[in-house]
Amino acid sequence: MVTSAFALFWIFKSRRLIPSIISIGMVISTILVLFTTKPLQPYGLHAYMVFVALAFIYGVTVKNKKIGSRIIICLMSASIFVYWLWTFYHWHGNTALLPIVTVATGLTAIISRAKLKYELGFLAILTADAVAILLEIWIKAN
């Protein structure tokens, strides 16, 4: 929830339409997943997946970003989308790899100083989601 609060703060700071819509959608769907009853939680997860897919589409279609920044947006959103797709439909596979890809891509963005000022809100949500998934996997393993 701290990351959601940061994303909302970043919306008012950056004031870009498409990244703001994606961030608000992710925040609302996260609230649906965390604070509603059991029958409504899958709808929140599906809404979150829709906004993650919109983040991927944004990364593909944005014209004023360098290719490295666009790849970072696409890779982070695609890996989280595929993770939740695999998990929701109970498909078997190495799902621990996908959040690691998200975190590694985020670290690459920090190290390479990618110009992702306006996208920082929803990228922070994706990173926090990946870290939470990795912590859950680690706790279940121990």
Kinemage of the C-alpha trace (Angstrom):
@kinemage 1
@onewidth
@group {chain A} dominant
@subgroup {mainchain}
@vectorlist {calphas} color= white
{ca met a 1} P 0.000 0.000 0.000
{ca val a 2} L 2.965 2.317 0.529
{ca thr a 3} L 3.845 1.886 -3.121
{ca ser a 4} L 0.280 2.722 -4.113
{ca ala a 5} L 0.475 5.914 -2.058
{ca phe a 6} L 3.764 6.754 -3.786
{ca ala a 7} L 2.188 6.106 -7.186
{ca leu a 8} L -0.706 8.433 -6.362
{ca phe a 9} L 1.753 11.098 -5.220
{ca trp a 10} L 3.735 10.644 -8.420
{ca ile a 11} L 0.581 11.090 -10.515
{ca phe a 12} L 0.108 14.580 -9.126
{ca lys a 13} L 3.786 15.368 -9.529
{ca ser a 14} L 4.251 14.184 -13.123
{ca arg a 15} L 0.818 14.994 -14.609
{ca arg a 16} L 1.035 12.789 -17.688
{ca leu a 17} L -2.271 11.303 -18.820
{ca ile a 18} L -1.471 7.735 -19.886
{ca pro a 19} L 0.989 6.871 -17.079
{ca ser a 20} L -1.477 8.403 -14.611
{ca ile a 21} L -4.355 6.274 -15.905
{ca ile a 22} L -2.223 3.144 -15.668
{ca ser a 23} L -1.099 3.995 -12.132
{ca ile a 24} L -4.620 4.824 -10.919
{ca gly a 25} L -5.950 1.595 -12.429
{ca met a 26} L -3.246 -0.436 -10.714
{ca val a 27} L -3.918 1.266 -7.376
{ca ile a 28} L -7.683 0.699 -7.586
{ca ser a 29} L -7.281 -2.934 -8.619
{ca thr a 30} L -4.774 -3.498 -5.804
{ca ile a 31} L -7.313 -2.112 -3.344
{ca leu a 32} L -9.937 -4.462 -4.817
{ca val a 33} L -7.656 -7.455 -4.321
{ca leu a 34} L -6.519 -6.583 -0.803
{ca phe a 35} L -9.620 -5.125 0.823
{ca thr a 36} L -12.673 -6.825 -0.685
{ca thr a 37} L -14.407 -10.103 -0.026
{ca lys a 38} L -13.337 -13.356 -1.628
{ca pro a 39} L -15.828 -13.297 -4.572
{ca leu a 40} L -14.596 -9.869 -5.768
{ca gln a 41} L -10.855 -10.563 -5.562
{ca pro a 42} L -10.558 -12.267 -8.976
{ca tyr a 43} L -12.108 -9.172 -10.584
{ca gly a 44} L -9.455 -7.045 -8.937
{ca leu a 45} L -6.746 -9.369 -10.231
{ca his a 46} L -8.166 -9.279 -13.743
{ca ala a 47} L -8.354 -5.476 -13.607
{ca tyr a 48} L -4.727 -5.381 -12.429
{ca met a 49} L -3.718 -7.622 -15.326
{ca val a 50} L -5.548 -5.323 -17.762
{ca phe a 51} L -3.623 -2.301 -16.502
{ca val a 52} L -0.349 -4.225 -16.599
{ca ala a 53} L -1.154 -5.100 -20.219
{ca leu a 54} L -1.860 -1.395 -20.843
{ca ala a 55} L 1.566 -0.607 -19.394
{ca phe a 56} L 3.078 -3.051 -21.897
{ca ile a 57} L 1.152 -1.443 -24.758
{ca tyr a 58} L 2.277 1.974 -23.535
{ca gly a 59} L 5.889 0.776 -23.567
{ca val a 60} L 5.509 -0.444 -27.133
{ca thr a 61} L 3.725 2.614 -28.489
{ca val a 62} L 5.313 5.575 -26.675
{ca lys a 63} L 7.347 7.602 -29.153
{ca asn a 64} L 9.284 10.056 -27.009
{ca lys a 65} L 11.315 7.419 -25.113
{ca lys a 66} L 14.574 5.798 -26.080
{ca ile a 67} L 14.501 2.119 -26.943
{ca gly a 68} L 16.184 1.126 -23.665
{ca ser a 69} L 13.486 2.805 -21.583
{ca arg a 70} L 10.761 1.236 -23.701
{ca ile a 71} L 12.309 -2.220 -23.285
{ca ile a 72} L 12.422 -1.747 -19.512
{ca ile a 73} L 8.718 -0.833 -19.388
{ca cys a 74} L 7.775 -3.758 -21.643
{ca leu a 75} L 9.927 -6.330 -19.855
{ca met a 76} L 8.747 -5.386 -16.380
{ca ser a 77} L 5.078 -5.366 -17.331
{ca ala a 78} L 5.250 -8.510 -19.462
{ca ser a 79} L 6.961 -10.569 -16.767
{ca ile a 80} L 4.414 -9.590 -14.092
{ca phe a 81} L 1.522 -10.184 -16.501
{ca val a 82} L 2.780 -13.650 -17.378
{ca tyr a 83} L 3.350 -14.463 -13.690
{ca trp a 84} L -0.233 -13.616 -12.742
{ca leu a 85} L -1.571 -15.414 -15.804
{ca trp a 86} L 0.345 -18.559 -14.814
{ca thr a 87} L -0.709 -18.283 -11.181
{ca phe a 88} L -4.375 -17.508 -11.797
{ca tyr a 89} L -4.869 -20.433 -14.151
{ca his a 90} L -2.701 -22.812 -12.070
{ca trp a 91} L -0.357 -23.590 -14.914
{ca his a 92} L 2.842 -25.357 -13.966
{ca gly a 93} L 6.193 -23.787 -14.573
{ca asn a 94} L 8.971 -21.842 -12.999
{ca thr a 95} L 6.972 -18.838 -11.864
{ca ala a 96} L 9.735 -17.686 -9.484
{ca leu a 97} L 11.779 -16.650 -12.501
{ca leu a 98} L 9.312 -14.008 -13.662
{ca pro a 99} L 9.421 -11.771 -10.541
{ca ile a 100} L 13.212 -12.087 -10.568
{ca val a 101} L 13.178 -10.760 -14.145
{ca thr a 102} L 11.033 -7.828 -13.008
{ca val a 103} L 13.329 -6.915 -10.116
{ca ala a 104} L 16.456 -7.372 -12.243
{ca thr a 105} L 15.000 -5.152 -14.948
{ca gly a 106} L 14.151 -2.503 -12.361
{ca leu a 107} L 17.697 -2.636 -11.035
{ca thr a 108} L 18.993 -2.330 -14.580
{ca ala a 109} L 16.841 0.764 -15.031
{ca ile a 110} L 18.332 2.297 -11.899
{ca ile a 111} L 21.914 1.409 -12.811
{ca ser a 112} L 21.586 2.592 -16.404
{ca arg a 113} L 19.765 5.764 -15.284
{ca ala a 114} L 16.918 5.193 -17.703
{ca lys a 115} L 14.715 8.212 -18.314
{ca leu a 116} L 11.488 6.918 -16.755
{ca lys a 117} L 10.375 9.969 -14.794
{ca tyr a 118} L 6.693 9.836 -15.743
{ca glu a 119} L 6.386 6.055 -15.538
{ca leu a 120} L 7.897 5.778 -12.068
{ca gly a 121} L 4.501 5.357 -10.373
{ca phe a 122} L 3.375 2.197 -12.107
{ca leu a 123} L 6.914 0.797 -12.359
{ca ala a 124} L 7.187 1.115 -8.573
{ca ile a 125} L 3.938 -0.838 -8.208
{ca leu a 126} L 5.253 -3.568 -10.524
{ca thr a 127} L 8.512 -3.772 -8.575
{ca ala a 128} L 6.722 -3.924 -5.224
{ca asp a 129} L 4.486 -6.665 -6.598
{ca ala a 130} L 7.530 -8.664 -7.725
{ca val a 131} L 9.262 -8.234 -4.363
{ca ala a 132} L 6.100 -9.332 -2.531
{ca ile a 133} L 5.850 -12.405 -4.760
{ca leu a 134} L 9.487 -13.304 -4.102
{ca leu a 135} L 8.993 -12.882 -0.349
{ca glu a 136} L 5.936 -15.117 -0.483
{ca ile a 137} L 7.852 -17.794 -2.388
{ca trp a 138} L 10.747 -17.565 0.083
{ca ile a 139} L 8.427 -17.823 3.112
{ca lys a 140} L 6.616 -20.832 1.630
{ca ala a 141} L 9.959 -22.524 0.933
{ca asn a 142} L 11.176 -22.137 4.531
